[in-house]
């Protein structure tokens, strides 16, 4: 691509030089050539830069988030502590299992962070601060904010709540377990049998207590 651009530029410059030199004196011709060369160089640099920017934008759009540019230190502490407190009461960290015959171990493991609330404004504000995740409204009118992208969880959610911690012991425990699971998934350890079993074992300790409902447990994964 670069050689093709250079060839086209050379042809254009040659044609311009020929036209210029046919009408101008030698000293004027040399000056004109210098100006054309400088302008052409700037044009080529601009073309290369535009292509690079378009390539970066295409890569970013695949993930649909900007956590690679996310700096938790830049978050206003007032917003950070507010979101942490809100999550302490209304948010949850989950890891789900679904049978998938096309997967290596016959199971798909997914990690997610979510907050559900009827006030969409608050969740939209949280999404704006965290700069990742999605908002959707259920049939009962409850708005659901959720982050499922493993890179966004690893690069944004975990650093955010590591800085702006929780007060309740239960949430601290769940976040610690969730962090260990996400770290393993980020390193793709869930693709190995050993790593998958370790994640499932950690999941068994997540969100313990009354009200926890799960379609599949560790015993189901061992049965296959």
C-alpha positions in Angstrom: 0.0 0.0 0.0 2.8 2.4 0.9 4.7 1.6 -2.3 1.5 2.2 -4.4 1.0 5.6 -2.7 4.6 6.5 -3.4 4.3 5.6 -7.0 1.2 7.7 -7.5 2.8 10.6 -5.7 5.9 10.3 -7.9 3.8 10.4 -11.1 1.9 13.4 -10.0 5.0 15.3 -8.9 6.7 14.5 -12.2 3.8 15.8 -14.2 3.6 19.0 -12.1 7.3 19.5 -12.3 7.2 19.2 -16.1 4.4 21.7 -16.4 6.1 24.1 -14.0 9.6 23.9 -15.5 8.2 24.5 -19.0 7.0 27.9 -18.0 9.3 29.1 -15.1 13.0 30.2 -15.0 15.4 27.7 -13.4 15.5 29.4 -9.9 11.7 29.7 -9.8 11.3 26.1 -11.0 13.5 24.8 -8.1 11.5 26.8 -5.6 8.2 25.5 -7.0 9.5 21.9 -6.9 10.4 22.3 -3.2 6.9 23.6 -2.4 5.3 20.7 -4.3 7.5 18.2 -2.5 6.6 19.6 1.0 2.9 19.7 0.2 2.9 16.1 -1.2 4.7 14.8 1.9 2.1 16.4 4.2 -0.7 14.9 2.1 0.8 11.4 2.3 1.3 11.8 6.1 -2.3 12.9 6.5 -3.5 9.9 4.4 -1.5 7.4 6.6 -2.7 9.1 9.8 -6.4 8.9 8.7 -6.0 5.2 7.8 -4.5 4.5 11.3 -7.3 6.4 13.0 -9.9 4.4 11.1 -8.2 1.1 12.0 -8.2 2.0 15.7 -11.9 3.1 15.6 -12.8 -0.3 13.9 -11.0 -2.2 16.7 -12.7 -0.2 19.4 -16.1 -0.7 17.9 -15.8 -4.5 18.1 -15.7 -4.3 21.9 -18.2 -1.5 22.2 -16.5 0.0 25.2 -13.5 2.1 26.1 -12.1 0.5 29.2 -8.7 0.3 27.6 -8.6 4.1 28.1 -10.4 4.0 31.4 -8.5 5.6 34.3 -10.2 4.9 37.7 -8.0 7.6 39.3 -9.8 10.3 37.3 -13.2 9.4 38.8 -14.6 12.0 41.1 -14.5 10.4 44.6 -18.0 11.7 45.3 -19.3 9.7 42.3 -17.1 6.7 43.0 -18.3 6.3 46.6 -21.9 7.0 45.7 -21.8 4.2 43.1 -20.1 1.8 45.5 -22.7 2.5 48.2 -25.5 2.1 45.7 -24.0 -1.2 44.5 -23.5 -2.4 48.0 -27.2 -2.4 48.4 -28.6 -3.0 44.9 -25.9 -4.5 42.8 -24.6 -8.1 42.4 -21.7 -10.1 41.0 -22.8 -13.3 39.3 -21.3 -16.2 37.4 -23.7 -18.4 35.4 -23.4 -21.9 33.9 -25.2 -23.1 30.8 -24.9 -26.4 29.1 -23.4 -26.1 25.6 -22.4 -29.3 23.8 -20.3 -27.2 21.3 -18.0 -26.0 24.1 -14.9 -27.8 25.3 -16.3 -29.1 28.6 -19.9 -29.0 27.5 -20.6 -25.8 29.6 -20.5 -22.1 29.0 -19.4 -20.0 32.0 -20.3 -16.3 32.0 -19.4 -13.6 34.5 -21.6 -10.4 35.0 -22.0 -7.4 37.2 -25.5 -5.9 37.3 -27.7 -3.4 39.1 -31.5 -3.4 38.8 -33.6 -0.3 39.7 -36.7 1.4 38.5 -35.0 4.8 38.3 -33.3 4.8 34.9 -31.6 8.1 35.5 -29.5 6.7 38.3 -28.4 3.7 36.2 -27.7 5.9 33.2 -25.4 8.0 35.4 -23.6 4.9 36.6 -23.2 3.7 33.1 -21.8 7.1 32.1 -19.2 7.0 34.9 -18.1 3.4 34.3 -18.2 3.8 30.5 -19.2 0.2 29.7 -22.2 -2.1 29.9 -25.7 -2.0 28.7 -29.1 -0.7 29.9 -32.4 -2.6 29.2 -35.9 -2.4 30.6 -37.8 -5.5 31.7 -41.5 -6.0 31.2 -42.2 -5.2 34.8 -40.6 -1.7 34.4 -37.4 -2.5 36.2 -34.3 -1.1 34.5 -31.3 -3.5 34.3 -27.7 -2.3 34.0 -25.3 -5.1 33.2 -21.6 -5.6 32.3 -20.7 -9.0 30.8 -17.7 -8.3 28.6 -14.8 -10.0 30.4 -12.3 -7.4 29.4 -14.5 -4.6 30.7 -15.0 -6.5 33.9 -11.3 -7.0 34.3 -10.1 -3.5 33.2 -12.9 -1.3 34.6 -15.3 -2.9 37.1 -12.7 -4.6 39.3 -10.3 -1.6 39.4 -13.2 0.7 40.2 -14.6 -1.3 43.1 -11.1 -2.0 44.3 -10.6 1.7 44.7 -14.1 2.5 46.0 -14.7 -0.5 48.3 -17.8 -1.8 50.0 -18.9 -1.6 53.6 -20.9 -4.8 54.0 -19.0 -8.0 54.7 -21.1 -10.1 52.3 -20.4 -7.8 49.4 -16.7 -7.7 50.2 -16.6 -11.5 50.1 -18.6 -11.8 46.9 -16.4 -9.2 45.2 -13.3 -11.0 46.3 -14.6 -14.3 44.8 -15.8 -12.6 41.7 -12.4 -10.9 41.2 -10.6 -14.3 41.4 -13.0 -15.8 38.9 -12.7 -12.9 36.4 -8.9 -13.1 36.6 -9.0 -16.7 35.7 -11.4 -16.1 32.8 -9.4 -13.2 31.6 -6.3 -15.5 31.4 -8.6 -18.1 29.6 -8.1 -20.7 32.3 -11.8 -21.6 32.0 -10.9 -23.3 28.7 -8.9 -26.0 30.6 -10.6 -28.6 32.7 -8.6 -27.7 35.8 -9.3 -24.0 35.4 -13.0 -24.6 34.7 -13.4 -26.8 37.9 -11.6 -24.1 40.0 -14.0 -21.5 38.7 -17.0 -23.7 39.4 -15.8 -24.3 43.0 -15.4 -20.6 43.6 -18.8 -20.0 42.2 -20.3 -22.3 44.8 -19.2 -19.8 47.5 -20.6 -16.8 45.6 -23.8 -15.2 46.8 -24.4 -17.7 49.6 -27.5 -17.5 51.7 -31.3 -17.5 51.5 -32.8 -16.7 48.2 -29.9 -17.9 46.0 -31.4 -19.8 43.0 -29.3 -21.6 40.5 -30.3 -23.8 37.5 -27.0 -25.6 37.5 -24.5 -26.4 40.2 -21.0 -28.0 40.5 -22.6 -31.5 40.7 -24.2 -31.0 37.3 -20.9 -30.3 35.7 -19.3 -33.3 37.2 -22.1 -35.6 36.0 -21.0 -35.1 32.4 
